[in-house]
Amino acid sequence: MTGSRLRTHEVTLRSGPVVLRPLTEDDWDLVVRWWNDPDIAYYADSNESKYSLSQVREIVRGISSKAYCFVIEFEGQPVGECWLQDMNLQRILDRNPGLDCRRVPLEIEKAYWGRGIGTTVIRLLVEFGFETDGADAIFAMEIAGDNPRSRRAFEKSGFELYDTVEQPAGARASVSHDLVIWGDRHAKRPAAE
């Protein structure tokens, strides 16, 4: 059972024209639009064909109890959403006992792909996760093998391959990739990267 309201926070992250502002209860129409966008849903590998407002509210409110949820703005326009979420996959937690592991899901409207927004968003979340919120490791989970754009955005931000996971027969891609960036390695990266 999820909470009746979105857990809010006061964190805003910025880099040039990219701003991550807190997701609020006033943003549901945006999130429903993004979740139902066929281009986004294809790469999110969504099981749903269409999400209702009540489904989106229930899912995101539940996630927000263990995540910082943001709206991605580019030049003042909302163009997507992202989270810095406590790790919720047992297979990752079992391999990293005692570590504070997080995950970073994000979605950006297709009209804004290829502009470096995703890479900027990832870097902002990684910096916040390690330097302010104390994470030990941050993961990008289950990036489909046919989604090299997403994988490159994470790799540009210092992520490396953690695991390759075979997908069931009939899945869109035969494998997916888990990527990770470790806090101790992030701390050693030059600021200009």
N, CA, C and O of each residue as an XYZ file, in Angstrom:
772
protein
N       0.846     -1.178      0.000
C       0.000      0.000      0.000
C       0.891      1.241      0.000
O       1.801      1.356      0.820
N       0.632      2.150     -0.903
C       1.437      3.358     -1.010
C       0.823      4.488     -0.215
O      -0.335      4.425      0.200
N       1.616      5.520     -0.009
C       1.120      6.700      0.683
C       0.098      7.417     -0.173
O       0.043      7.215     -1.386
N      -0.717      8.260      0.461
C      -1.767      8.947     -0.274
C      -1.244     10.180     -1.003
O      -1.943     10.743     -1.845
N      -0.023     10.604     -0.688
C       0.557     11.772     -1.341
C       1.986     11.459     -1.771
O       2.634     10.539     -1.274
N       2.429     12.253     -2.697
C       3.802     12.181     -3.158
C       4.723     12.691     -2.056
O       4.464     13.742     -1.470
N       5.811     11.945     -1.766
C       6.802     12.462     -0.823
C       7.572     13.549     -1.557
O       8.150     13.311     -2.617
N       7.573     14.714     -0.992
C       8.225     15.848     -1.645
C       9.578     16.122     -1.015
O       9.902     15.616      0.060
N      10.354     16.932     -1.708
C      11.659     17.361     -1.216
C      11.909     18.764     -1.747
O      11.124     19.281     -2.542
N      12.978     19.365     -1.318
C      13.294     20.747     -1.708
C      14.547     20.837     -2.571
O      15.100     21.925     -2.730
N      15.007     19.726     -3.130
C      16.254     19.698     -3.890
C      15.987     20.145     -5.331
O      15.103     19.612     -6.002
N      16.756     21.120     -5.793
C      16.769     21.536     -7.194
C      18.220     21.478     -7.656
O      19.115     21.996     -6.989
N      18.445     20.844     -8.804
C      19.794     20.683     -9.350
C      19.842     21.387    -10.702
O      18.883     21.325    -11.472
N      20.970     22.062    -10.995
C      21.084     22.839    -12.233
C      22.438     22.659    -12.883
O      23.461     22.490    -12.220
N      22.408     22.701    -14.229
C      23.630     22.776    -15.030
C      23.242     23.423    -16.358
O      22.586     22.793    -17.188
N      23.641     24.664    -16.560
C      23.289     25.376    -17.783
C      21.793     25.422    -17.971
O      21.071     25.817    -17.055
N      21.294     25.019    -19.167
C      19.855     25.093    -19.430
C      19.055     23.929    -18.834
O      17.832     23.889    -18.974
N      19.727     22.984    -18.174
C      19.051     21.820    -17.595
C      18.816     22.057    -16.106
O      19.742     22.372    -15.358
N      17.560     21.900    -15.692
C      17.177     22.038    -14.288
C      16.379     20.806    -13.894
O      15.463     20.394    -14.606
N      16.732     20.223    -12.759
C      15.940     19.153    -12.156
C      15.220     19.766    -10.968
O      15.842     20.134     -9.971
N      13.912     19.870    -11.084
C      13.124     20.436     -9.990
C      12.264     19.338     -9.383
O      11.959     18.344    -10.042
N      11.873     19.520     -8.118
C      11.068     18.472     -7.480
C       9.766     18.200     -8.241
O       9.075     19.126     -8.666
N       9.452     16.932     -8.400
C       8.158     16.520     -8.932
C       7.111     16.850     -7.875
O       7.329     16.605     -6.689
N       5.981     17.402     -8.296
C       4.922     17.762     -7.348
C       3.597     17.121     -7.761
O       3.484     16.526     -8.833
N       2.612     17.253     -6.901
C       1.270     16.751     -7.196
C       0.633     17.499     -8.375
O      -0.378     17.047     -8.911
N       1.199     18.616     -8.779
C       0.684     19.368     -9.930
C       1.243     18.859    -11.258
O       0.864     19.372    -12.312
N       2.130     17.869    -11.236
C       2.805     17.391    -12.438
C       2.236     16.105    -13.017
O       2.821     15.552    -13.948
N       1.123     15.612    -12.504
C       0.638     14.303    -12.943
C       0.329     14.257    -14.428
O       0.598     13.245    -15.076
N      -0.237     15.342    -14.995
C      -0.550     15.323    -16.430
C       0.709     15.136    -17.267
O       0.683     14.435    -18.278
N       1.817     15.763    -16.850
C       3.088     15.592    -17.559
C       3.558     14.143    -17.488
O       3.937     13.557    -18.503
N       3.533     13.570    -16.293
C       4.035     12.209    -16.113
C       3.184     11.215    -16.896
O       3.718     10.304    -17.528
N       1.877     11.382    -16.858
C       0.994     10.496    -17.630
C       1.329     10.611    -19.114
O       1.403      9.598    -19.809
N       1.529     11.820    -19.601
C       1.882     12.012    -21.026
C       3.187     11.292    -21.362
O       3.273     10.607    -22.381
N       4.209     11.446    -20.506
C       5.496     10.802    -20.780
C       5.392      9.288    -20.732
O       5.920      8.598    -21.604
N       4.712      8.769    -19.717
C       4.601      7.316    -19.592
C       3.818      6.696    -20.749
O       4.028      5.530    -21.081
N       2.927      7.457    -21.357
C       2.124      6.945    -22.460
C       2.682      7.318    -23.831
O       2.069      6.998    -24.850
N       3.812      7.976    -23.874
C       4.458      8.323    -25.137
C       5.059      7.048    -25.725
O       5.877      6.412    -25.061
N       4.689      6.648    -26.940
C       5.178      5.375    -27.487
C       6.696      5.314    -27.658
O       7.285      4.244    -27.506
N       7.340      6.442    -27.971
C       8.800      6.440    -28.120
C       9.487      6.200    -26.777
O      10.457      5.446    -26.700
N       8.991      6.831    -25.733
C       9.554      6.631    -24.391
C       9.240      5.213    -23.908
O      10.116      4.523    -23.387
N       7.992      4.783    -24.083
C       7.576      3.458    -23.606
C       8.388      2.348    -24.269
O       8.685      1.339    -23.628
N       8.747      2.513    -25.529
C       9.526      1.491    -26.228
C      10.842      1.240    -25.507
O      11.210      0.090    -25.270
N      11.554      2.310    -25.155
C      12.853      2.142    -24.502
C      12.725      1.886    -23.006
O      13.650      1.359    -22.387
N      11.603      2.250    -22.426
C      11.364      1.922    -21.021
C      10.927      0.465    -20.882
O      10.836     -0.063    -19.774
N      10.655     -0.180    -22.030
C      10.226     -1.569    -22.076
C       9.003     -1.788    -21.191
O       8.924     -2.746    -20.423
N       8.067     -0.874    -21.327
C       6.870     -0.894    -20.501
C       5.986     -2.096    -20.816
O       5.813     -2.468    -21.977
N       5.436     -2.688    -19.779
C       4.480     -3.790    -19.945
C       3.073     -3.272    -20.221
O       2.233     -3.989    -20.764
N       2.830     -2.039    -19.849
C       1.511     -1.443    -20.018
C       1.401     -0.830    -21.401
O       2.378     -0.296    -21.926
N       0.214     -0.905    -21.998
C       0.009     -0.228    -23.265
C      -0.422      1.216    -23.023
O      -0.168      2.092    -23.849
N      -1.066      1.455    -21.903
C      -1.538      2.793    -21.564
C      -1.674      2.876    -20.051
O      -2.292      2.013    -19.428
N      -1.096      3.914    -19.463
C      -1.217      4.116    -18.021
C      -2.302      5.131    -17.743
O      -2.378      6.170    -18.398
N      -3.132      4.829    -16.778
C      -4.154      5.787    -16.346
C      -3.537      6.745    -15.326
O      -2.476      6.471    -14.765
N      -4.195      7.837    -15.101
C      -3.746      8.794    -14.094
C      -3.644      8.125    -12.727
O      -2.675      8.355    -12.002
N      -4.623      7.305    -12.363
C      -4.578      6.663    -11.049
C      -3.410      5.673    -10.937
O      -2.800      5.560     -9.874
N      -3.093      4.954    -12.024
C      -1.946      4.048    -12.003
C      -0.635      4.817    -11.815
O       0.202      4.436    -10.998
N      -0.467      5.885    -12.568
C       0.751      6.686    -12.466
C       0.900      7.250    -11.059
O       1.980      7.182    -10.471
N      -0.171      7.802    -10.521
C      -0.112      8.352     -9.157
C       0.301      7.287     -8.152
O       1.181      7.519     -7.323
N      -0.332      6.119     -8.221
C      -0.032      5.060     -7.252
C       1.427      4.614     -7.360
O       2.113      4.479     -6.347
N       1.901      4.387     -8.589
C       3.269      3.910     -8.788
C       4.278      4.954     -8.325
O       5.188      4.639     -7.558
N       4.127      6.176     -8.779
C       5.129      7.205     -8.466
C       5.067      7.603     -6.993
O       6.109      7.851     -6.385
N       3.898      7.669     -6.420
C       3.817      7.956     -4.979
C       4.545      6.878     -4.187
O       5.240      7.183     -3.218
N       4.392      5.624     -4.592
C       5.108      4.545     -3.911
C       6.611      4.678     -4.073
O       7.357      4.536     -3.104
N       7.062      4.950     -5.291
C       8.493      5.132     -5.545
C       9.038      6.304     -4.742
O      10.147      6.233     -4.212
N       8.269      7.376     -4.651
C       8.755      8.592     -3.991
C       9.075      8.386     -2.518
O       9.806      9.182     -1.929
N       8.539      7.331     -1.914
C       8.835      7.086     -0.501
C      10.307      6.738     -0.298
O      10.830      6.846      0.812
N      10.981      6.315     -1.389
C      12.393      5.945     -1.296
C      13.190      6.543     -2.458
O      14.154      5.948     -2.938
N      12.769      7.727     -2.899
C      13.449      8.344     -4.042
C      13.274      9.858     -4.016
O      12.330     10.396     -3.437
N      14.212     10.510     -4.657
C      14.061     11.913     -5.021
C      13.512     11.899     -6.435
O      14.193     11.440     -7.353
N      12.305     12.387     -6.632
C      11.676     12.405     -7.948
C      11.728     13.831     -8.500
O      11.387     14.793     -7.812
N      12.163     13.942     -9.760
C      12.368     15.245    -10.384
C      11.655     15.345    -11.724
O      11.433     14.342    -12.402
N      11.303     16.568    -12.093
C      10.936     16.912    -13.460
C      12.182     17.506    -14.097
O      12.846     18.355    -13.504
N      12.495     17.058    -15.304
C      13.623     17.593    -16.061
C      13.106     18.759    -16.887
O      12.169     18.612    -17.671
N      13.728     19.924    -16.705
C      13.398     21.078    -17.536
C      14.606     21.437    -18.388
O      15.748     21.375    -17.931
N      14.339     21.810    -19.623
C      15.375     22.273    -20.538
C      14.932     23.622    -21.085
O      13.878     23.737    -21.710
N      15.742     24.627    -20.843
C      15.420     26.003    -21.241
C      14.019     26.390    -20.771
O      13.259     27.036    -21.492
N      13.699     25.979    -19.545
C      12.435     26.353    -18.920
C      11.241     25.485    -19.272
O      10.153     25.704    -18.739
N      11.410     24.503    -20.157
C      10.312     23.629    -20.568
C      10.443     22.253    -19.920
O      11.533     21.681    -19.920
N       9.352     21.707    -19.365
C       9.420     20.343    -18.848
C       9.538     19.352    -20.009
O       8.706     19.346    -20.917
N      10.588     18.508    -19.970
C      10.859     17.588    -21.081
C      10.987     16.134    -20.637
O      11.174     15.251    -21.474
N      10.888     15.869    -19.334
C      11.019     14.497    -18.864
C      11.041     14.415    -17.357
O      10.804     15.398    -16.654
N      11.328     13.224    -16.878
C      11.388     12.984    -15.441
C      12.552     12.071    -15.124
O      13.044     11.350    -15.992
N      12.993     12.104    -13.872
C      14.065     11.219    -13.412
C      13.944     11.039    -11.911
O      13.245     11.788    -11.229
N      14.644     10.023    -11.414
C      14.659      9.719     -9.987
C      16.058      9.357     -9.560
O      16.843      8.835    -10.351
N      16.368      9.631     -8.323
C      17.490      8.997     -7.639
C      16.824      8.152     -6.568
O      16.345      8.673     -5.560
N      16.797      6.843     -6.790
C      15.969      5.917     -6.020
C      16.830      4.923     -5.257
O      17.840      4.444     -5.773
N      16.427      4.611     -4.025
C      17.067      3.517     -3.310
C      16.938      2.249     -4.146
O      15.896      2.000     -4.753
N      17.993      1.455     -4.174
C      17.965      0.216     -4.953
C      16.851     -0.680     -4.443
O      16.701     -0.889     -3.239
N      16.072     -1.203     -5.377
C      14.959     -2.070     -5.004
C      15.039     -3.452     -5.662
O      14.093     -4.235     -5.573
N      16.154     -3.752     -6.316
C      16.315     -5.075     -6.916
C      17.181     -5.944     -6.021
O      18.340     -5.625     -5.758
N      16.609     -7.038     -5.560
C      17.294     -7.904     -4.600
C      18.586     -8.476     -5.157
O      19.544     -8.668     -4.409
N      18.633     -8.754     -6.462
C      19.854     -9.314     -7.047
C      21.033     -8.356     -6.910
O      22.174     -8.808     -6.820
N      20.795     -7.072     -6.893
C      21.861     -6.087     -6.702
C      22.186     -5.964     -5.215
O      23.358     -5.926     -4.838
N      21.179     -5.903     -4.385
C      21.388     -5.782     -2.938
C      22.150     -6.990     -2.395
O      23.022     -6.839     -1.539
N      21.824     -8.191     -2.888
C      22.499     -9.405     -2.413
C      23.991     -9.402     -2.738
O      24.793     -9.928     -1.966
N      24.365     -8.819     -3.866
C      25.781     -8.781     -4.275
C      26.552     -7.632     -3.627
O      27.777     -7.573     -3.734
N      25.853     -6.726     -2.963
C      26.491     -5.539     -2.381
C      26.011     -5.292     -0.960
O      25.522     -4.203     -0.659
N      26.142     -6.290     -0.072
C      25.616     -6.138      1.288
C      26.293     -4.982      2.018
O      27.506     -4.790      1.934
N      25.481     -4.228      2.729
C      26.000     -3.129      3.538
C      26.278     -1.858      2.762
O      26.628     -0.844      3.366
N      26.134     -1.873      1.436
C      26.375     -0.671      0.647
C      25.063      0.064      0.389
O      24.008     -0.552      0.235
N      25.150      1.375      0.346
C      24.010      2.221      0.012
C      23.969      2.327     -1.513
O      24.652      3.161     -2.108
N      23.160      1.469     -2.132
C      23.054      1.420     -3.588
C      21.800      2.159     -4.044
O      20.738      2.045     -3.433
N      21.943      2.907     -5.114
C      20.829      3.661     -5.690
C      20.691      3.299     -7.159
O      21.532      2.604     -7.729
N      19.623      3.780     -7.749
C      19.421      3.610     -9.189
C      18.878      4.886     -9.785
O      18.225      5.678     -9.107
N      19.157      5.076    -11.069
C      18.762      6.294    -11.769
C      17.949      5.925    -13.011
O      18.531      5.587    -14.041
N      16.618      5.982    -12.935
C      15.803      5.897    -14.141
C      15.530      7.320    -14.655
O      15.399      8.256    -13.867
N      15.445      7.470    -15.984
C      15.069      8.769    -16.540
C      14.370      8.589    -17.863
O      14.575      7.595    -18.560
N      13.539      9.558    -18.206
C      12.796      9.564    -19.461
C      12.813     10.987    -19.991
O      12.589     11.940    -19.246
N      13.082     11.124    -21.289
C      13.105     12.431    -21.934
C      12.309     12.325    -23.231
O      12.408     11.326    -23.944
N      11.525     13.349    -23.534
C      10.753     13.383    -24.771
C      11.668     13.267    -25.980
O      12.771     13.815    -25.985
N      11.215     12.558    -26.999
C      12.027     12.293    -28.184
C      12.518     13.577    -28.863
O      13.635     13.599    -29.381
N      11.726     14.624    -28.874
C      12.120     15.887    -29.510
C      13.396     16.462    -28.894
O      14.050     17.312    -29.499
N      13.749     16.000    -27.695
C      14.922     16.522    -26.987
C      16.075     15.522    -26.927
O      17.086     15.789    -26.276
N      15.940     14.382    -27.591
C      17.026     13.407    -27.628
C      18.193     13.971    -28.440
O      17.990     14.776    -29.349
N      19.395     13.552    -28.113
C      20.572     13.932    -28.885
C      21.123     15.312    -28.577
O      21.978     15.811    -29.309
N      20.650     15.939    -27.506
C      21.116     17.281    -27.139
C      22.014     17.275    -25.901
O      22.420     18.335    -25.423
N      22.324     16.092    -25.384
C      23.166     15.995    -24.194
C      22.418     16.190    -22.891
O      23.032     16.250    -21.826
N      21.110     16.287    -22.960
C      20.307     16.506    -21.748
C      20.417     15.303    -20.822
O      20.606     15.466    -19.616
N      20.301     14.099    -21.372
C      20.381     12.888    -20.548
C      21.698     12.782    -19.814
O      21.725     12.460    -18.626
N      22.793     13.051    -20.510
C      24.114     13.000    -19.873
C      24.210     14.026    -18.754
O      24.757     13.735    -17.691
N      23.685     15.220    -18.982
C      23.698     16.256    -17.943
C      22.868     15.831    -16.742
O      23.286     16.012    -15.598
N      21.695     15.267    -16.997
C      20.820     14.797    -15.912
C      21.545     13.732    -15.092
O      21.538     13.783    -13.862
N      22.162     12.783    -15.760
C      22.866     11.707    -15.063
C      23.969     12.278    -14.190
O      24.102     11.894    -13.028
N      24.752     13.182    -14.729
C      25.848     13.781    -13.957
C      25.331     14.546    -12.741
O      25.927     14.473    -11.667
N      24.236     15.274    -12.900
C      23.664     15.988    -11.756
C      23.206     15.026    -10.667
O      23.457     15.258     -9.485
N      22.538     13.949    -11.063
C      22.056     12.973    -10.080
C      23.209     12.238     -9.404
O      23.160     11.974     -8.203
N      24.248     11.908    -10.173
C      25.413     11.225     -9.600
C      26.117     12.130     -8.600
O      26.452     11.698     -7.497
N      26.338     13.362     -8.973
C      27.000     14.299     -8.059
C      26.189     14.467     -6.777
O      26.743     14.425     -5.679
N      24.887     14.654     -6.917
C      24.026     14.785     -5.739
C      24.041     13.496     -4.911
O      24.171     13.541     -3.688
N      23.909     12.359     -5.577
C      23.856     11.073     -4.871
C      25.100     10.782     -4.064
O      25.010     10.287     -2.941
N      26.266     11.083     -4.623
C      27.514     10.804     -3.920
C      27.899     11.919     -2.958
O      28.198     11.655     -1.793
N      27.896     13.138     -3.421
C      28.476     14.241     -2.655
C      27.545     14.818     -1.603
O      28.004     15.392     -0.615
N      26.239     14.672     -1.807
C      25.295     15.236     -0.844
C      24.534     14.165     -0.081
O      24.298     14.303      1.119
N      24.147     13.096     -0.772
C      23.249     12.116     -0.156
C      23.940     10.846      0.321
O      23.282      9.986      0.906
N      25.240     10.695      0.094
C      26.006      9.619      0.709
C      25.888      8.242      0.100
O      26.150      7.256      0.789
N      25.504      8.125     -1.164
C      25.422      6.813     -1.803
C      26.817      6.198     -1.951
O      27.815      6.913     -2.049
N      26.871      4.870     -1.966
C      28.113      4.146     -2.230
C      28.237      3.751     -3.694
O      29.341      3.697     -4.235
N      27.104      3.474     -4.336
C      27.090      3.059     -5.739
C      25.771      3.503     -6.351
O      24.732      3.501     -5.692
N      25.831      3.886     -7.633
C      24.625      4.280     -8.365
C      24.577      3.438     -9.637
O      25.569      3.319    -10.356
N      23.425      2.863     -9.897
C      23.237      1.942    -11.008
C      22.283      2.516    -12.056
O      21.387      3.302    -11.749
N      22.504      2.101    -13.283
C      21.542      2.234    -14.380
C      21.114      0.814    -14.682
O      21.947     -0.014    -15.049
N      19.853      0.518    -14.537
C      19.391     -0.865    -14.568
C      18.691     -1.224    -15.865
O      17.916     -0.446    -16.423
N      18.990     -2.423    -16.322
C      18.228     -3.081    -17.379
C      18.106     -2.237    -18.642
O      17.017     -2.081    -19.195
N      19.241     -1.691    -19.091
C      19.248     -0.955    -20.357
C      19.241     -1.994    -21.471
O      20.156     -2.811    -21.576
N      18.214     -1.957    -22.292
C      18.066     -2.957    -23.350
C      19.252     -2.912    -24.299
O      19.801     -1.848    -24.585
N      19.634     -4.086    -24.781
C      20.770     -4.193    -25.688
C      20.603     -3.391    -26.965
O      21.595     -3.076    -27.623
N      19.364     -3.050    -27.336
C      19.123     -2.256    -28.537
C      18.944     -0.764    -28.231
O      18.345     -0.025    -29.013
N      19.472     -0.339    -27.084
C      19.359      1.069    -26.690
C      20.753      1.652    -26.436
O      21.061      2.040    -25.309
N      21.596      1.717    -27.468
C      22.960      2.211    -27.258
C      23.001      3.683    -26.835
O      23.937      4.091    -26.147
N      22.022      4.478    -27.224
C      22.010      5.896    -26.849
C      21.996      6.049    -25.328
O      22.755      6.842    -24.771
N      21.139      5.297    -24.671
C      21.062      5.371    -23.212
C      22.360      4.887    -22.581
O      22.889      5.516    -21.664
N      22.861      3.778    -23.074
C      24.104      3.244    -22.506
C      25.250      4.252    -22.648
O      26.020      4.447    -21.707
N      25.368      4.888    -23.807
C      26.436      5.887    -24.014
C      26.300      7.064    -23.053
O      27.303      7.557    -22.536
N      25.081      7.517    -22.810
C      24.879      8.644    -21.897
C      25.402      8.303    -20.504
O      26.033      9.140    -19.858
N      25.146      7.086    -20.039
C      25.648      6.679    -18.726
C      27.168      6.502    -18.745
O      27.850      6.904    -17.803
N      27.692      5.908    -19.799
C      29.143      5.707    -19.878
C      29.895      7.042    -19.938
O      30.979      7.165    -19.368
N      29.330      8.033    -20.620
C      29.957      9.367    -20.650
C      30.044      9.962    -19.257
O      30.898     10.805    -18.983
N      29.162      9.523    -18.385
C      29.119     10.035    -17.011
C      29.934      9.178    -16.050
O      29.886      9.393    -14.839
N      30.686      8.204    -16.578
C      31.577      7.400    -15.740
C      31.064      6.032    -15.361
O      31.749      5.310    -14.637
N      29.887      5.643    -15.819
C      29.349      4.322    -15.513
C      30.103      3.269    -16.309
O      30.595      3.533    -17.406
N      30.187      2.073    -15.740
C      30.824      0.944    -16.405
C      29.887     -0.253    -16.330
O      28.967     -0.287    -15.513
N      30.132     -1.237    -17.193
C      29.295     -2.429    -17.216
C      29.411     -3.181    -15.893
O      30.514     -3.451    -15.418
N      28.286     -3.510    -15.315
C      28.223     -4.282    -14.075
C      27.789     -5.716    -14.373
O      28.343     -6.665    -13.820
N      26.793     -5.868    -15.252
C      26.278     -7.190    -15.548
C      25.504     -7.146    -16.854
O      24.924     -6.121    -17.213
N      25.501     -8.263    -17.556
C      24.654     -8.443    -18.730
C      23.652     -9.523    -18.378
O      24.021    -10.609    -17.931
N      22.385     -9.217    -18.581
C      21.305    -10.106    -18.152
C      20.578    -10.629    -19.390
O      20.054     -9.853    -20.190
N      20.554    -11.952    -19.537
C      19.797    -12.565    -20.629
C      18.310    -12.277    -20.418
O      17.807    -12.334    -19.295
N      17.622    -11.969    -21.505
C      16.191    -11.701    -21.448
C      15.422    -12.922    -21.935
O      15.954    -13.724    -22.702
N      14.179    -13.068    -21.498
C      13.402    -14.242    -21.905
C      13.126    -14.240    -23.415
O      13.130    -13.190    -24.057
N      12.891    -15.416    -23.955
C      12.544    -15.547    -25.370
C      11.354    -14.645    -25.676
O      10.400    -14.569    -24.901
N      11.423    -13.971    -26.803
C      10.329    -13.090    -27.203
C      10.483    -11.656    -26.730
O       9.713    -10.783    -27.130
N      11.479    -11.402    -25.874
C      11.713    -10.025    -25.418
C      12.235     -9.202    -26.591
O      12.793     -9.743    -27.545
N      12.050     -7.907    -26.508
C      12.467     -7.005    -27.576
C      13.961     -7.131    -27.870
O      14.359     -7.163    -29.035
N      14.780     -7.202    -26.843
C      16.228     -7.371    -26.978
C      16.620     -8.656    -26.256
O      15.999     -9.023    -25.258
N      17.647     -9.336    -26.755
C      18.037    -10.610    -26.150
C      18.762    -10.438    -24.822
O      18.791    -11.362    -24.010
N      19.351     -9.257    -24.590
C      20.042     -8.973    -23.328
C      19.725     -7.558    -22.875
O      19.301     -6.708    -23.657
N      19.945     -7.333    -21.587
C      19.940     -5.977    -21.048
C      21.218     -5.809    -20.237
O      21.855     -6.786    -19.844
N      21.576     -4.567    -19.998
C      22.822     -4.276    -19.302
C      22.549     -3.466    -18.043
O      21.757     -2.524    -18.043
N      23.224     -3.857    -16.978
C      23.247     -3.065    -15.753
C      24.591     -2.346    -15.738
O      25.632     -2.964    -15.959
N      24.570     -1.055    -15.481
C      25.787     -0.256    -15.391
C      25.899      0.297    -13.991
O      24.893      0.429    -13.293
N      27.122      0.629    -13.564
C      27.336      1.133    -12.211
C      28.434      2.188    -12.219
O      29.338      2.162    -13.055
N      28.339      3.101    -11.285
C      29.440      3.996    -10.950
C      29.602      3.904     -9.432
O      28.636      4.037     -8.680
N      30.834      3.676     -9.003
C      31.139      3.508     -7.579
C      31.547      4.853     -6.988
O      32.244      5.632     -7.639
N      31.127      5.122     -5.786
C      31.417      6.392     -5.138
C      32.895      6.693     -5.017
O      33.310      7.833     -5.224
N      33.704      5.687     -4.683
C      35.139      5.944     -4.523
C      35.792      6.291     -5.862
O      36.737      7.078     -5.900
N      35.303      5.719     -6.948
C      35.856      6.050     -8.271
C      35.369      7.412     -8.737
O      36.113      8.160     -9.373
N      34.136      7.731     -8.425
C      33.603      9.048     -8.797
C      34.411     10.155     -8.133
O      34.695     11.181     -8.751
N      34.776      9.947     -6.891
C      35.519     10.967     -6.134
C      36.867     11.243     -6.764
O      37.407     12.337     -6.598
N      37.433     10.273     -7.489
C      38.747     10.431     -8.097
C      38.702     10.993     -9.513
O      39.749     11.275    -10.096
N      37.496     11.162    -10.080
C      37.381     11.667    -11.449
C      37.723     13.147    -11.507
O      37.343     13.899    -10.609
N      38.426     13.579    -12.534
C      38.703     15.010    -12.704
C      37.406     15.788    -12.894
O      36.473     15.295    -13.529
N      37.342     16.983    -12.355
C      36.121     17.794    -12.423
C      35.724     18.135    -13.842
O      34.537     18.333    -14.102
N      36.655     18.212    -14.769
C      36.350     18.606    -16.145
C      35.669     17.512    -16.948
O      35.143     17.795    -18.025
N      35.656     16.265    -16.466
C      35.034     15.177    -17.223
C      33.554     15.365    -17.317
O      32.865     14.542    -17.920
